[in-house]
Amino acid sequence: MPSRFYHHVLIILVSLISTQALHAATRTVKFAWKASPSAEVVGYKIFWGTGSHNYQNVRDVKNVLATSLTLSETKYYVAVTAYSMTTNSGLSSEVIVPPL
């Protein structure tokens, strides 16, 4: 895989769009990121967990550039990777979702 694939994926930005309480124990948080300009990218995966760079969960969102997660009141750390047919990029910058 050409190194430009990795270069472009590292500029993916994850941003907290909104938080909405569902009930006392959970909330829905929306995330969006910029598309990689690499033609090799076929999809994205979002990772989240309760420790920095310690992700217990992953969701393949295919080629969508936004998703929502239902999270508990705990602090969460979230990052995104892009993937091609043969490899994954490095993780994006981490976003912290503060506790309620």
GULOFI-196092 format. One line per 10 residues: number of its first residue (from 1); their letters; for each residue x, y, z of N, C-alpha, C. Coordinates in steps of 0.05 Angstrom, whole numbers, plus 32768, in hexadecimal, padded with zeros to 4 digits. Example, Ala and Ser with C-alpha at 12.3 -4.5 7.8 and 13.67 -1.06 7.14 Angstrom:
1	AS	8108:7F8E:809C:80F6:7FA6:809C:8108:7FBE:809C  8101:7FD3:808E:8111:7FEB:808F:8102:8001:809D $
REM end
This chain:
1	MPSRFYHHVL	8011:7FE9:8000:8000:8000:8000:8012:8019:8000  800D:802B:7FEE:801D:8044:7FEE:801C:8053:8008  8031:8061:800F:8032:806F:8028:801E:8087:8028  8015:8091:8011:8003:80A7:8012:7FE8:809F:801E  7FE1:8085:801D:7FC9:807C:802A:7FCA:8083:8047  7FE0:807C:8054:7FE2:8082:8071:7FE3:80A0:8076  7FF1:80AF:8065:7FF3:80CC:8069:7FD7:80D9:8069  7FC7:80D2:8056:7FAC:80DF:8054:7F9A:80D6:806A  7F9C:80BD:8073:7F8A:80B4:8088:7F90:80C1:80A2  7FA9:80C8:80A7:7FB0:80D4:80C1:7FA3:80EF:80C4 $
11	IILVSLISTQ	7F99:80FB:80AF:7F8D:8116:80B2:7F6F:8114:80B7  7F64:80FB:80BA:7F48:80F8:80C0:7F42:8105:80DB  7F2D:8115:80DC:7F26:8122:80F5:7F0B:8116:80FF  7F0B:8110:8118:7EF2:8107:8125:7EE8:811E:8136  7ECF:8124:8134:7EC5:813A:8144:7EAB:8133:8151  7EA7:813D:8169:7E8E:8139:8178:7E7A:814D:816C  7E64:8143:8162:7E50:8155:8156:7E3B:815C:816B  7E30:8149:8179:7E1B:814F:818C:7E18:8139:81A0  7E0D:813F:81B7:7E07:812B:81CC:7DEB:812F:81D4  7DDC:8119:81D6:7DC0:811A:81DD:7DBB:8104:81F1 $
21	ALHAATRTVK	7DAF:810B:8208:7DAA:80F7:821D:7D92:80E5:8214  7D95:80CB:8216:7D7F:80B8:8211:7D70:80B3:822C  7D7F:80AD:8240:7D75:80AC:825B:7D8D:80AE:826D  7D8A:80AC:8287:7D9F:80B2:829A:7DB9:80A3:8295  7DB8:808A:828B:7DD0:807A:828A:7DDE:807A:826F  7DD2:8084:8259:7DDF:8084:823F:7DDA:809F:8231  7DEA:80A2:821B:7DE6:80BA:820A:7DEF:80B2:81EE  7DE5:80C0:81DA:7DEC:80BB:81BF:7DFF:80D1:81B6  7E16:80C9:81AC:7E2A:80DD:81A3:7E2F:80D8:8185  7E2E:80ED:8176:7E32:80EC:8159:7E4F:80F4:8152 $
31	FAWKASPSAE	7E5B:80E5:8140:7E77:80EB:8137:7E77:80ED:8118  7E88:80FF:810F:7E8C:8102:80F2:7EAA:8106:80ED  7EB3:80FF:80D5:7ECF:8103:80CE:7ED2:8109:80B1  7EE8:8114:80A9:7EED:811A:808D:7EF6:8101:807F  7EEE:80FF:8066:7EF5:80E9:8055:7F13:80EA:804E  7F1F:80D3:804D:7F3B:80D2:8043:7F3A:80D8:8025  7F4D:80E8:801B:7F4E:80ED:7FFE:7F59:80D5:7FEE  7F63:80C1:7FFC:7F6E:80AA:7FEE:7F59:8099:7FE0  7F5C:8094:7FC7:7F49:8083:7FB8:7F49:8066:7FC1  7F5D:805E:7FD0:7F5F:8043:7FDA:7F4D:803D:7FF2 $
41	VVGYKIFWGT	7F44:8052:8000:7F33:804F:8018:7F18:8045:800F  7F0F:802F:801C:7EF4:8024:8017:7EE2:8026:802F  7EED:802D:8046:7EDB:802F:805E:7EEA:8039:8076  7EDA:803B:808C:7EE5:8046:80A5:7EDB:8035:80BC  7EEB:8035:80D1:7EE4:8027:80EA:7EE6:803B:8101  7ED3:803B:8113:7ED4:804D:812A:7EDA:803B:8143  7EEC:8044:8153:7EF4:8036:816B:7EED:8047:8184  7EE4:803A:8199:7EDF:8049:81B2:7EE2:8037:81CA  7EEA:8044:81E0:7EEE:8036:81F9:7EF2:804A:8210  7EF6:803F:8228:7EF7:804F:8240:7F13:8057:8248 $
51	GSHNYQNVRD	7F27:804F:8238:7F43:8057:823D:7F50:8062:8224  7F61:8075:8228:7F6F:8081:8211:7F7F:806C:8202  7F79:806A:81E8:7F86:8056:81D6:7F82:8039:81E0  7F6C:8035:81EF:7F64:801B:81F9:7F47:8017:81F1  7F42:800F:81D8:7F27:800E:81CE:7F1C:7FF2:81D0  7F06:7FEF:81DE:7EF9:7FD6:81E2:7EE4:7FD0:81CC  7EDE:7FE4:81BC:7EC8:7FE1:81A8:7ED1:7FEC:818D  7EC7:7FE0:8178:7ECC:7FE9:815D:7EB3:7FE4:814C  7EAE:7FF7:813A:7E97:7FF4:8127:7EA1:7FFB:810B  7E9C:7FE9:80F8:7EA2:7FEF:80DC:7E8A:7FFD:80D1 $
61	VKNVLATSLT	7E8E:8017:80C9:7E78:8026:80BE:7E79:8027:80A0  7E89:8016:8094:7E8C:8015:8077:7E96:8030:806C  7E89:803B:8058:7E93:8053:804C:7E83:806C:8055  7E76:806A:806C:7E67:8080:8078:7E7B:8093:8087  7E76:80AD:8087:7E87:80C0:8095:7E7C:80CB:80AF  7E68:80BD:80BA:7E5D:80C5:80D4:7E4F:80AD:80E0  7E4D:80AD:80FB:7E3F:8098:8109:7E37:80A2:8124  7E25:8095:8132:7E1D:809B:814D:7E24:8083:815F  7E2C:8089:8177:7E32:8075:818B:7E20:807A:81A3  7E15:8065:81AF:7E07:8067:81C8:7E1B:8060:81DE $
71	LSETKYYVAV	7E21:8074:81EF:7E36:8071:8204:7E2A:8075:821F  7E36:8069:8233:7E2E:806D:824F:7E39:8088:8259  7E35:808D:8272:7E3E:80A6:827F:7E5C:80A9:8281  7E6B:8094:827C:7E88:8094:827F:7E96:80A4:826A  7EAF:80AC:8270:7EC0:80B9:825C:7EC8:80A5:8247  7EC7:80AD:822E:7ECF:809B:8218:7EE4:80A8:8206  7EF4:8097:81FA:7F08:80A0:81E7:7F01:8093:81CC  7F02:80A3:81B6:7EF8:809A:819D:7F0C:80A1:8187  7F10:808F:8174:7F22:8094:815D:7F17:8085:8144  7F21:808D:812D:7F18:8081:8114:7F30:8078:8104 $
81	TAYSMTTNSG	7F2D:8062:80F5:7F41:805A:80E1:7F33:8058:80C6  7F42:805B:80B1:7F39:8056:8096:7F45:803B:808E  7F38:802D:807B:7F44:8014:8072:7F40:8011:8053  7F52:8003:8048:7F51:7FFC:802B:7F4B:7FDE:802A  7F4D:7FD3:8012:7F47:7FB6:800F:7F5D:7FA5:801C  7F75:7FB2:8021:7F8B:7FA1:802B:7F97:7FAA:8046  7F90:7FC2:8050:7F9D:7FCC:8068:7F8C:7FE1:8077  7F93:7FE6:8090:7F86:7FFC:80A0:7F9A:8013:80A3  7F8F:802B:80A6:7FA0:8042:80AD:7FA6:8042:80CA  7FB6:8055:80D3:7FB9:805A:80EF:7FA0:8067:80FA $
91	LSSEVIVPPL	7F9F:8069:8114:7F88:8076:8121:7F88:8094:811D  7F71:80A0:811B:7F6F:80BD:811B:7F76:80C9:8136  7F75:80E2:8138:7F78:80EF:8153:7F61:80E5:8164  7F66:80E2:817D:7F52:80D9:8190:7F40:80EF:8199  7F26:80EA:819B:7F12:80FD:81A5:7F09:80F2:81C0  7F07:8104:81D4:7EFE:80FC:81EE:7EE1:8105:81F2  7ED0:80F2:81F9:7EB4:80F8:81FF:7EB3:80FA:821E  7EAE:8112:8229:7EAF:8114:8246:7E98:8105:8254  7E9C:80FF:826D:7E87:80F1:827C:7E6F:8105:8280  7E58:80F9:8284:7E40:810A:828A:7E42:8116:82A5 $
REM end
